[in-house]
Amino acid sequence: MFTGMPGSKLEFTGATGARLAARLDLPDSPPRAYALFAHCFTCNKDVVAAARIARALTAHGIAVLRFDFTGLGGSGGDFGHTDFSSNVADVVCAAEYLRDHAGPVSLLVGHSLGGAAVLAAAHRIEGVRAVATIAAPADPGHVLRLLDEHRADIERDGEAHVTLAGRKFRIRKEFLDDIAGQPQSERIAHLGAALMVVHSPVDELVGVENARRIFETARHPKSFVAVDGADHLLTKRADAEYVAGVLAAWASRYVGEAPSPAEDRPAEGTVVVSENGAGPFGQRVLVGRHELTADEPEPVGSDGGPSPYDLLLAGLGACTSMTMRMYAQRKGLPLDRATVRLRHSRIHASDCADCETKVGRLDRIDREIVLEGALTEEQRRSLLEIADKCPVHRTLHSEVEIRTSEAAGA
């Protein structure tokens, strides 16, 4: 059983007997489920989309194994002796390895041709409850379009060297024959698992009509997510993170509830913060039964969550809004909604006319409040006055004693 090793590097034996390089991304608490990620054609397990999707799934308590297909990335073997069937078999080998060493795979995720591979492998992996494809072709034969200018050479000579994404690969005639004879429509129609199809309407390599074919062929439950403006590889950070977030939320419906043992939860009124292993500064924040993530923005950290000052501003903003709401309810004020915007900065003390400190630098929080509703000017003034009396505001203005001690480790 793997524990406490986020991003652990592993190896297992693939379908052709080669050692395949893999990475296991673990949540910071016991996983509630295990997922397998299959990368795109001639890519590797560390492409941006794979890393961000793995991070999002681990944040939802799902461990993710991503690996390099035979002959790609850090894996051994000769890519020239692989085909689509061997890729599918590699997926099955990865699932068996994960099952034997950690837990059964319940979620399969595949990008581009990796999406076609997980669709083909799903019926061979016991316990799969959900399958997600990203920019996947409806038929793996779609990849042959990338080889059009070399098809004649491959057919004539039995093989040819082809440049794909700036790298040279040896493609054999057996690859063409294998990929052309895959019964993909039948596999999709009898998937036996929930399906989510993710595709960009402007995908430049695999047209969105492929997503339509997959979706229409599959049986319910099924979902379709369009990622407007995204490219095939989800190279834009916002696109990759959007897909990752939607996928993680969707998968949570099918892989079971996250375990929440009482002994793992802090007592009421206590907050526990610990490193989560996601980048150099990633933190897991436990507040009662709630779990948050904190981090530093890039390039210092991995931007996996709000920064410490973001969380501080969030606490002040939430307290401000709640205090105004309680006051409005008590006084019967027609406050429809309150919105609080905050920003933290460091300023020269000499620039603050109302501060006692006149030298050096000090912290400043700018707080802007929007009040919606049929309020009179007097009611608006009262609400702004009460905002300054929220408990967190008063704590920040008061003298605070922080006592630090070392506790025994677990």
Rosetta blueprint (number, residue, H / E / L):
1 M L
2 F L
3 T L
4 G L
5 M L
6 P L
7 G L
8 S E
9 K E
10 L E
11 E E
12 F E
13 T E
14 G L
15 A L
16 T L
17 G L
18 A L
19 R E
20 L E
21 A E
22 A E
23 R E
24 L E
25 D E
26 L L
27 P L
28 D L
29 S L
30 P L
31 P L
32 R L
33 A E
34 Y E
35 A E
36 L E
37 F E
38 A E
39 H L
40 C L
41 F L
42 T L
43 C L
44 N L
45 K L
46 D L
47 V L
48 V H
49 A H
50 A H
51 A H
52 R H
53 I H
54 A H
55 R H
56 A H
57 L H
58 T H
59 A H
60 H L
61 G L
62 I E
63 A E
64 V E
65 L E
66 R E
67 F E
68 D L
69 F L
70 T L
71 G L
72 L L
73 G L
74 G L
75 S L
76 G L
77 G L
78 D L
79 F H
80 G H
81 H H
82 T L
83 D L
84 F H
85 S H
86 S H
87 N H
88 V H
89 A H
90 D H
91 V H
92 V H
93 C H
94 A H
95 A H
96 E H
97 Y H
98 L H
99 R H
100 D H
101 H H
102 A L
103 G L
104 P L
105 V E
106 S E
107 L E
108 L E
109 V E
110 G E
111 H E
112 S L
113 L H
114 G H
115 G H
116 A H
117 A H
118 V H
119 L H
120 A H
121 A H
122 A H
123 H H
124 R H
125 I L
126 E L
127 G L
128 V L
129 R L
130 A E
131 V E
132 A E
133 T E
134 I E
135 A L
136 A L
137 P L
138 A L
139 D L
140 P H
141 G H
142 H H
143 V H
144 L H
145 R H
146 L H
147 L H
148 D H
149 E H
150 H H
151 R H
152 A H
153 D H
154 I H
155 E H
156 R H
157 D H
158 G L
159 E E
160 A E
161 H E
162 V E
163 T E
164 L E
165 A L
166 G L
167 R E
168 K E
169 F E
170 R E
171 I E
172 R E
173 K H
174 E H
175 F H
176 L H
177 D H
178 D H
179 I H
180 A H
181 G L
182 Q L
183 P L
184 Q H
185 S H
186 E H
187 R H
188 I H
189 A H
190 H L
191 L L
192 G L
193 A L
194 A E
195 L E
196 M E
197 V E
198 V E
199 H E
200 S L
201 P L
202 V L
203 D L
204 E L
205 L L
206 V L
207 G L
208 V L
209 E H
210 N H
211 A H
212 R H
213 R H
214 I H
215 F H
216 E H
217 T H
218 A L
219 R L
220 H L
221 P L
222 K E
223 S E
224 F E
225 V E
226 A E
227 V L
228 D L
229 G L
230 A L
231 D L
232 H L
233 L L
234 L L
235 T L
236 K L
237 R H
238 A H
239 D H
240 A H
241 E H
242 Y H
243 V H
244 A H
245 G H
246 V H
247 L H
248 A H
249 A H
250 W H
251 A H
252 S L
253 R L
254 Y L
255 V L
256 G L
257 E L
258 A L
259 P L
260 S L
261 P L
262 A H
263 E H
264 D H
265 R L
266 P L
267 A L
268 E L
269 G L
270 T L
271 V E
272 V E
273 V E
274 S E
275 E E
276 N L
277 G L
278 A L
279 G L
280 P L
281 F L
282 G L
283 Q E
284 R E
285 V E
286 L E
287 V E
288 G L
289 R L
290 H E
291 E E
292 L E
293 T E
294 A E
295 D L
296 E L
297 P L
298 E L
299 P L
300 V L
301 G L
302 S L
303 D L
304 G L
305 G L
306 P L
307 S L
308 P H
309 Y H
310 D H
311 L H
312 L H
313 L H
314 A H
315 G H
316 L H
317 G H
318 A H
319 C H
320 T H
321 S H
322 M H
323 T H
324 M H
325 R H
326 M H
327 Y H
328 A H
329 Q H
330 R H
331 K H
332 G L
333 L L
334 P L
335 L L
336 D L
337 R E
338 A E
339 T E
340 V E
341 R E
342 L E
343 R E
344 H E
345 S E
346 R E
347 I E
348 H E
349 A H
350 S H
351 D H
352 C L
353 A L
354 D L
355 C L
356 E L
357 T L
358 K L
359 V L
360 G L
361 R E
362 L E
363 D E
364 R E
365 I E
366 D E
367 R E
368 E E
369 I E
370 V E
371 L E
372 E E
373 G L
374 A L
375 L L
376 T L
377 E H
378 E H
379 Q H
380 R H
381 R H
382 S H
383 L H
384 L H
385 E H
386 I H
387 A H
388 D L
389 K L
390 C L
391 P H
392 V H
393 H H
394 R H
395 T H
396 L H
397 H H
398 S L
399 E L
400 V L
401 E L
402 I L
403 R L
404 T L
405 S L
406 E L
407 A L
408 A L
409 G L
410 A L
